[in-house]
Amino acid sequence: MSDRIDVILDLTRRLSALVEREISLIEAHQPNSIGEFEEERTRLSLLYSREMQAVKSDPAAVKKSSRDRIERLREETASFNASLDRHQRLIARMRRVSEGIVKTIADEAARQRAPKSSYGASGGASYRAKATPIAINRKI
């Protein structure tokens, strides 16, 4: 089982490093570059999940591992979870900013398309369509 613990330790470290690279790209305002890691992230995540399921199916075997190895795994997992939390907060912030920009643009476009109102001769509101450009034929 110590081999399984070593595999999980390695996967946890590799996933942590990957998440930290993605955080660096987000902070460097290069979030589009994160897509480069999608295949590796998926592969490592699946391996990690598979190893964790194997540990859950045989928890007694983990107890046979040395306390030092188990403690290292706990520390690496805590570090990994902290990185994931930070990554999630950055992604959420990036999403909110993007959605805010899109909403502002949509609101401005809707405002510009809305008919203009003014007061007519009767004193009531009169809605006029926005003026559109016309072409004049100078030959006439």
N, C-alpha and C positions, 0 to 999 in steps of 0.2 A: 504494500500500500504506500510505502514511502515514495515509490516511483510515481504513483498517482498524485501525491502531494507535490512532488517536484514538478510534474507536468502542470498542475494547477497554478503553482507559484510562477512558473515561466509564462503561462498564458495571461495571468493577472498582470505581470510586469509588462508584457508586450501590449496588452490592451490599454494599460495606463499610459504607456509611452505614446500610443496612437492617439488617445484622447488628448493628451498634452500637446501633441503636434497640431491637432485640430483647434485647440484653444488658442495656440500661438497664431494660427492663420486667421481666426476670427478677430483676435486682438490687433492683428496687422491689417485689418480691413480687407482680407482676401478670402471671404467665406466660400466663394465659388471653387476654390482649390480643394475644399474638403471632399468633394466628389471623387477625387483621385484615390481616396482611401476606402471607398465603399466596399470594394471586393475583399480587401484584407480585413476590414472591420467585420464584415459578415462571416467570413471564414473563421476568424478568431473567436467571435461570439458563439458560433455554433459549437466549436471545439470546447470552449469554456462551459457552455451549457451541458454538453454531453458528459464532461468530466464531473461537473457538479451533481448531475443526476446519478452517476455511478457512485459518488460518495454518499448521497442520500439513501441509495438502495442498500449500502453496507456501512452504516455509521460505526459499527464496532471495529472495523478495520482501521479507521482513522485514529482511533484511540491507541492503536499499537504504534503509531508514529511517535517520534521523540517530541518532547514538549517544545524544544527549540524550533523544530520544523513547523509545528502547529502555531506557535507564537509568530513566526515569520509570516505564515500564511494569513494570520489575523491582521498583522500590521500592513501587509501588502493589500489586503482586501479593504481595509479602512482607508488607505491612501487612494486606492482605485475608486471607492465610493465617493470620496471627497472630490476627486477629479470629475467624476460623472455628474455630481451635483453642480459643480462650477460650470461644466460644459452645458448642462441643461439650462442653467440660468442665462448664460450667454446666448444660447439659441433662442430662448423665449424672448429675451430683450431684442435680439435682431429681428425676430418675427413681428414684435409689437411696433418697432420702428418702421419696418417695411409696410405693414398694414396701415400705419398712420399716414405714410406718404401716399399710398394708393388711395386711401379715403380722402385725403386733402385734394388730390388731383381730381377724383370723381366728383367731389362736392363743388369744386371750382368749375368743372365742365358743365355740371347741372345748372349752376348759377348763371353761367354765360348763355346757356340754351333757353333758360326760362324767359317767357315773354316779359317785356318791360311794361310797367303800368304807369300811367300818368292820369291827370284829371282832364276829363273831356269838357266840352261846352256845357253839358248839363250839370256839371259839378260832381258827377260820379266817376268812379275809376274807369279808365279806358285802357284796354290792353292792346298794345301794338306789337306786332311781330318785329323782331329785330330786322333792321334794314339789311338788305342783301345787295351786293354789287350788281350793276347791270352794265351791259355793253351798249355803246351807241354806234350805230352805223353812220359814218360821216358822209356817205354818198347820198343820203336822202336830203 
